[in-house]
Amino acid sequence: MRRVLPGDIVALACALLDVPGGARADYCMVTFERAHAAHKYFKRFGRAHGRWGNGSLQAVFSRVRLGAEPGYGNTEYCRATAIVLLSLDAWRRRGFSP
C-alpha cells in the first residue's frame, strides 16, 4: 500500500459511514489488503489495477461515490475516523508496511 495521507483517512472514514458499526474494522482490513494488492500490481505492471487503483486508499474508492465529509462535529464520523486509524495501526503491526 502506498503511503497513507490525510485524504486517504477521510475517504475510508466516509466509506465507513455506510458500514454497520460491528463490521467497520473488518471493512478497513479488506480495504488495506486491496490497496496493498493494487500497489504490488502497480509496481509490477506499471499501471493501476482495474478495480483498486494505484495502491492508495483513496484509489480503492475511485469508482465509488462517497458522501461529503461531515466533519468532526458528527459523532459517527469521529468514530469512523478512530476506527480507520486503529485498524491501520493493527494492520501495520501484522507486518505490513505502507
C-alpha positions as CSV (number, residue, x, y, z in Angstrom):
1,M,0.0,0.0,0.0
2,R,1.2,3.5,-0.8
3,R,2.0,5.9,2.0
4,V,-1.2,6.9,3.8
5,L,-2.1,10.5,3.6
6,P,-4.9,12.5,5.3
7,G,-7.1,12.3,2.3
8,D,-6.9,8.5,2.5
9,I,-8.1,8.6,6.1
10,V,-11.0,10.9,5.1
11,A,-12.1,8.7,2.2
12,L,-12.1,5.5,4.2
13,A,-13.9,7.1,7.2
14,C,-16.6,8.5,4.8
15,A,-17.0,5.0,3.3
16,L,-17.3,3.5,6.8
17,L,-20.4,5.7,7.5
18,D,-22.3,3.3,5.2
19,V,-21.0,0.2,7.0
20,P,-22.6,-1.3,10.2
21,G,-20.6,-0.5,13.3
22,G,-19.6,-4.1,14.1
23,A,-18.2,-4.6,10.6
24,R,-16.2,-1.4,10.3
25,A,-12.8,-2.8,11.4
26,D,-13.1,-5.8,9.1
27,Y,-14.0,-3.4,6.2
28,C,-10.9,-1.4,6.9
29,M,-8.7,-4.5,6.8
30,V,-10.2,-5.6,3.5
31,T,-9.6,-2.1,2.1
32,F,-6.0,-2.2,3.3
33,E,-5.5,-5.6,1.6
34,R,-7.0,-4.3,-1.6
35,A,-4.8,-1.2,-1.6
36,H,-1.7,-3.3,-0.8
37,A,-2.5,-5.7,-3.7
38,A,-3.1,-2.8,-6.1
39,H,0.2,-1.2,-5.1
40,K,2.0,-4.5,-5.8
41,Y,0.2,-4.7,-9.2
42,F,1.2,-1.2,-10.0
43,K,4.9,-1.8,-9.2
44,R,4.9,-5.0,-11.3
45,F,3.0,-3.8,-14.3
46,G,3.5,0.0,-14.2
47,R,-0.2,0.7,-14.4
48,A,-3.1,1.0,-12.0
49,H,-5.2,-2.1,-11.0
50,G,-8.5,-2.1,-12.9
51,R,-10.7,-2.1,-9.7
52,W,-8.5,-0.9,-6.9
53,G,-6.3,1.8,-8.5
54,N,-2.6,2.6,-7.9
55,G,-2.3,1.4,-4.3
56,S,-3.6,4.4,-2.3
57,L,-6.6,4.1,-0.1
58,Q,-8.4,6.8,-2.0
59,A,-7.9,5.0,-5.2
60,V,-9.7,2.0,-3.8
61,F,-12.8,4.2,-3.7
62,S,-12.3,5.9,-7.1
63,R,-15.3,4.1,-8.6
64,V,-17.5,4.6,-5.5
65,R,-19.5,7.8,-4.8
66,L,-18.7,8.7,-1.3
67,G,-20.8,11.2,0.7
68,A,-19.3,14.5,1.7
69,E,-17.1,14.6,4.7
70,P,-19.4,15.5,7.6
71,G,-16.7,17.0,9.8
72,Y,-15.8,16.2,13.4
73,G,-19.0,17.6,14.8
74,N,-20.5,14.4,13.6
75,T,-20.1,11.6,16.3
76,E,-20.3,8.7,13.8
77,Y,-17.7,10.3,11.6
78,C,-15.4,10.7,14.6
79,R,-15.9,7.1,15.5
80,A,-15.3,6.0,11.9
81,T,-12.1,8.1,11.8
82,A,-10.9,6.5,15.0
83,I,-11.6,3.0,13.6
84,V,-9.6,3.8,10.5
85,L,-6.6,4.9,12.5
86,L,-6.8,2.0,15.0
87,S,-7.2,-0.5,12.1
88,L,-4.3,1.0,10.2
89,D,-2.1,0.6,13.3
90,A,-3.3,-3.1,13.7
91,W,-2.7,-3.8,10.0
92,R,0.9,-2.4,10.2
93,R,1.6,-4.4,13.4
94,R,0.7,-7.6,11.5
95,G,3.9,-6.9,9.4
96,F,2.7,-4.8,6.5
97,S,4.4,-1.6,5.7
98,P,3.0,1.4,3.9
